[in-house]
Amino acid sequence: MNEISKKNVAASLYTETSIEDGFFILRFDNETTDYQNSKREINSNFIQFHFCLKGSASLSFNDGTYRLPLKEDMSLLLYNPQRDLPLDITINSNSWVLSVLLPIKKFHGLFSREANYISFLSEENKDRKYYKDGQITPSMAIVLNQLFNFSLHPSVKTLYFKGKCYELLSLYFNRPSNVDVEQCPFLVDEENVSKIKRAKEIIIARMAEPPTLQELSKEIHLPLNRLKEGFKQIYGDSVFSFLYDYKMEVARQLLATGSHNVNEVGLKVGYSTSSHFIAAFKKKYGTTPKKFVMSLSA
């Protein structure tokens, strides 16, 4: 798996991962207070899926004369075999977007026996442009968050990304009314989902001094066991494992800006001593913060 990271400005990061020949996952993570723009060439052979997990974004076409909004918990499918659709995306502040790009021929191969089930794959529509927006279902949100928040050995990352991407496409096209209920009974209750999302927002906002699980449970008015269960189902990880991964990503992005030293970054993400921060960073990335910074200018 080939992975390319591009730092736009400050803590905004664009990561492109090739999971198969011509099959790409693009992750846009803008934790800054400003909007960020990213561009990428995409020719007419590709079908595009865009998912907004948090915040909002917009896609621009025809040199900015036409824009499509992409709001939180929404998706866009784009395909036009008659012309290239280069990616020109603006990620608003504190927003996450994940995009999937794959050649239409490969996509047809995935659904060749079910072409009539998916309207734009039918013979009569195969040469027509296609656009569709839709709601991200809870089960899709789980997979998307797992693609954003993962802690894996490099040797299995390719397999993990490939499996999750195929799972995401399967969920996208398989939407009977009870699919999410069957896979995740907890998510039937939209109020619970809202509370779990609030829990995530709280621990992120207070990552330097996060509440205990008991305190968090009381604040969102959800029993402790349901908080643990629901958070795991939606985000694919425990509360504090998720927070650890988030803090390390914030730390990595802060270090990459060159605007803060190791001690300052450690304090910003909640480590009172630099030694504890260095140990946590090394556990996550296999290198010390200092060596990571040095590698950026190598």
N, C-alpha and C positions, 0 to 999 in steps of 0.2 A: 504494500500500500504506500503510495507516494503522498506526502502531506506537505503543503506549502502554507506558511503563515505570513501574513502581511500586516504590519502595523500601520494603521492610517494616521491617527494622532492620539496622544495621551493613552488612555486605557482601552481604546477601541481596537478590536482584533477581528480579522477575517481569516478563516482557515479553510483551505480547500483540500479535500481528501479524495483520491482516486481509489475506488474499491474494486473496480474491474476496468478493463479497457473501454474507454469512452463513457464510464459510469462514475459520476462525481457527486459528492456531498459538500455543500458550501455552508459554513457556519459564520454568522455575523453576530458578534457580541459587543454591543456598544454600552458600556457602563459609564460613559462620560455624561456631562450635562449639555453637550452640544450634539447636533445631528452629524452623521458621517455619511459620506457617499463612496460607493464602490462600483467599479465597472469591470465587465468581462465580456469578451467576444463569445457569442453563441450562434452557431449557424442554423440553417433551416432544418437540419437533420435531427435536431434535438427537441424533446418534449421537456417542459420545465414544470416543476412543482415548487411552490413557495409557501412556507408555513411560518406564521408569526406566533411565537410562544409567549412573548411579553412585550408590552409597549405597542409600537406601531411603526410602519414603514411605508414607502411608496415606490413604485416602479415607473420609470420614465421611458417614453418611446418617441421616435421621430424627432430627435434632438430637443426633447423637452416639451414638445407641443401637445403631448398626450400623456396623462398620468393615471395610474391605477393605485388606489389606496390598499394597504394591507394592514388590517387592524388585528388587535390581540385576539387569539383563539380563532383566527380565520386562515383560510388557505386559498391559493390561486393555482390553477392549472392553465398553462399557456402552450399553444402549439400552432405553428403556421408553416406548412410545407412550401409556401410560395415565396417566403422571404426570411432573411435572418432576423432574429430577435435578440440582439445583444443586451446583456444585463446592465442596467443603469439603475442601481437601487440606492435609496436614501434611507438610512436607519436612524430613527429618531432616538433621543436620549433614553438611556435605561431600557433598551429594547434588545430582544433576541429574535433572530430570524434564521431558519434553516431551509436550504434549497436543495433539491435533488434534480440532477440533469442526466438524461440518458438518451441515446439514439432511438428514434422511433422504431427502427427495425428491431432493435433488441427488445423494446417494449412490446411490439407485436408478438415477438417470440414467447414472451411470458404469458400472453393471453390468447394464443392462437386458437385454442379450442373454445374460447369464450368471447370471441370477437363481437358477436351480436349482443352480448350482455352489456358491453361498454360502447355507448353510442358512437363515439368518434372513431372507433376501430373498425366499424363496418365498412364493407367494400365501397359503398356509395359515398362515404364521408372521408375516406382515407387521404384525399388530396385537398380537403377543405380545412381552413383555419378553425381553431377551437379554443374557447375560453370558458372557464368555469370558476366561480368562487364558492366557498362552502365553509361550514363550521368545523373546527377541529373537535372531534369527539374525545371524551375522556380517555378511551383506550389508545387513541392516536397520541394524545398529550403525554401519556406515560412513555411511549416509545421515543417521542421527540425529546423529552427531558433526559432520557437515558443516553441519547446521542449527544446531548450537551454536557451531561454530568456522568462521567465514567472514570473508573480507576482500574486500568487493565495493564497486564504485562504486554509490552510491544508485540510479542510473538502471536498473541491472539487477537490483537486489535483489528486486523483485516477481516477475520472471520466474524467478529462481533459486529462491525459496521455493516458488513454485507448482510448478515442475518437480520439486523434491525431495520435496514433499509427495505428489504423484501417484506418484512413484517408490516412496516409502515404503508407500503403500497397495497398490501393485501387488505389492511384495515380501511384504507382510503376508498377502495372500490367495493368493499363488502360492508354495506350499512343497513342491514335489516334493523327494525326498530328495537329489537331486544339484544343486539350483539354486545353492547357495552354492559348490559345488566348481567348477561351470562358470564362475561369474563371478569367482571369486577362488581359484585353486588353492592359494595360500599358506595360506589359512585352513582347509584340510583338516586340518592338524596343530594340534590343540587346544593342544598344549604351546607351539607358536610363538605362538599368540594370547595365551596367558597371559604369555609373556615380553614381548611387545609392550605389553600392558597394564601390566606391571611397569615397563617403560621410561618410560611416560607418568607413572606414579605417582612415579617417581624424579625426573624433571625438574621436576615440579610441586612436590614436597616441597623440592627444592633450587634453586628458580628463581633465588634471589639469587646462587648460585654453582653453576651446573649443570655436570655432568661433560662432557667432550668426547665426541664420538660414539664414539671408540675406547674411552674409559673406560666409557661406557655399554654398549657392545657386550660388553666383558669381564665387566661386572657381571651382566648378564642371561644370559650364556653363549649368545650368538647372534652369528654372523658379521656383520660390519659391513654387507655388502651386503644380507643378509636383514633386518637391523634397519631399514635405509632403506626397502627394498621393502615390508616388512610394515607399518611405521608409516604409510606413504603410503596403503596399501590400506585400513587400518582407520580412520584418522583423516582421510584426504583431504588431508594436508599433510605437508611435511617435518618432522623433529623440531624444528628450531629456529624454523621459521615457526610451527608450532603453539605453541611455548613463547612466542614473541613475542606472539602474539594473546592467549594466556592471561595473560601478565604485564600487558598493556595493559588487559585487562578487570578484573583485580584492582586495578590502579592506579586505574581509573575508579571502581570501587566504593568504594575507600578514600577517594578525594577526595570522593565524594558524601556520605560520613558526616560530613565536616567535622571529624573528629577528628585529622587529620594534615595538616601543611603539605606543600608540593611536594617539598622536600628529603627529608623523612621517607619519603614514598611512594616516591620514586625509589630510595632505599636499600633499602626493603623488597622491591622487585621486582628489585633487582640492578644498579642504575646508580650508579656511584661518584661521578659528577658530575651536578649538576642539569641542565647544558646538554645532556648526552647523553639524559637522561630526557625533557626538554622536546621535543627533536627527535624522539625515538621516538614520543612521545604525539601530537605534531602530525601525524606521518606517518600514524598510525593513524586519528585522529579529525578531522583537518583544523583543529584548534584547539589552543591551548596549555592546559596544566593550569590555569593561573590563570584564563583566560577561561572554561574549562569550569565551574570552581567558581563564578565570578561569574554564569554563566547559570542556575545552579540557584536562585539567590535573586532572579533578575530577575522 
